[in-house]
């Protein structure tokens, strides 16, 4: 079972006279370094945060104070090893030397804290864990190329700087120092050390793969892995937000048999990032085939990096594709809509879309799905919104057929409430259709999506045809199809067609060409309205008929007016619809 890592030993041993040590070092290095703080100390060695008097910067001052101690040679060899390394994630040695009987080295000071201290406040965010994985892999690939095996990586030996970059700060137990290293270990570090190293073997690069996996386990769960690899439970059983790819990499790295682990750090990080499809900047960038979902997904994974985990595709349409993803920073599922690349070639289109999306993000209403974020990378533009568990109205009708009148009235009433709110902000949907009306599975409530998308992609005047998921202008108002001025009354027309579709299970004007449906809309009522008149009370049928008037001036002039007319029609009916209306009104 996973368990909390034992606290690392006190950084200053109780037998050390801190005041006397501080004064002695201050005096010895006066004029060169100003000692600021004693960070760690044992009877043989100590670490100070100091200030370089000449260069006026903070440095780490590590001093070995016992010339005759066996650990002196170990300290000197460690200086020599560190001086040969040049990697941004390995703490650099700036200088080394002797002062009387003391040996010392000056190292780069890292503003931050150890991984142990960071995780003590709680597990790291998923993006930070993924950055840690890349940092560790980069260091291990570098040192392994030089024939160096670190052997003992543990949370106290990893520093996380203020930019969340990880640094390896302790190579005392590396294979090249074994002849002088102390055999003693810190029990608190044992869960992070490969079984063969605990057993006294010198180890090979695979033991560092074990330690890296253990560190990632610790970072993502806040717990140390079990000492016995066979008893390690998957990170997702502790933290559901852990991406499956990360769990897969961790569990392989923690296998007992070294030959079952990753052979190299590059293999480990490539396995991890394959699912996120993060590629080298030198890799070629090719546009995905429009009709190939796999190409879409591959390019999108690359663009999203380690911000989102792609879970499944929810749908596709003329504007792009919608996916269910996990926001790795906030650890929640959201819906992500990525726009087709050909729509975002024009910088003006991108700017309009961003402006409208920002406006849509300000809408906070119980019947409007929240817009969260806008992102652009790798030639793709996307936005994230609230993930609503349930089906859209189109799929509901496809699955169930024509819906009962009382259900349709509820959809109309809740959608009108949302439109009234949005129109007051000056925001017109312009693409209201069954696919954009979601039905929450838990509550049955309407949640409207894609506010602001249409105008951002069509033009400043909002002109141009609106396509449904099937690619036909089934729910657009006549003025919209003609490229004329569009306003809030166009939304009310579209909603009325949605209502007819839900009541009959059929497209109100059929599925002909734009020209054919436009001719029908200009000359008369939708054919399906006759069927509705036979099935519904006269007052309710009249409301829908007015909603689909060809001329905007003949329609309801506001969502509020439409809502009042709908309420009056259901009250006059005095039937089940009236009871439903009172219930809905009372509940909202």
DABEL-V225191 format. One record per helix or strand. SS is the DSSP state (H for helix, E for strand). FROM is the first residue (numbers start at 0). LEN is the number of residues. Records with the same first field share a line. If there is no record, write none. Layout:
SS=FROM-LEN + FROM-LEN
//
This chain:
E=2-1 + 11-1 + 32-9 + 44-8 + 56-8 + 89-1 + 92-7 + 101-7 + 111-3 + 157-4 + 165-3 + 223-1 + 307-9 + 319-8 + 331-8 + 367-1 + 370-7 + 379-7 + 389-3 + 436-4 + 445-3
H=17-11 + 70-14 + 114-6 + 125-20 + 154-3 + 174-3 + 186-6 + 194-4 + 204-17 + 228-3 + 234-3 + 243-10 + 257-3 + 264-10 + 292-12 + 340-3 + 346-15 + 392-8 + 404-20 + 433-3 + 452-6 + 477-4 + 487-17 + 513-10 + 527-8 + 537-10 + 551-3 + 558-15 + 575-12
//
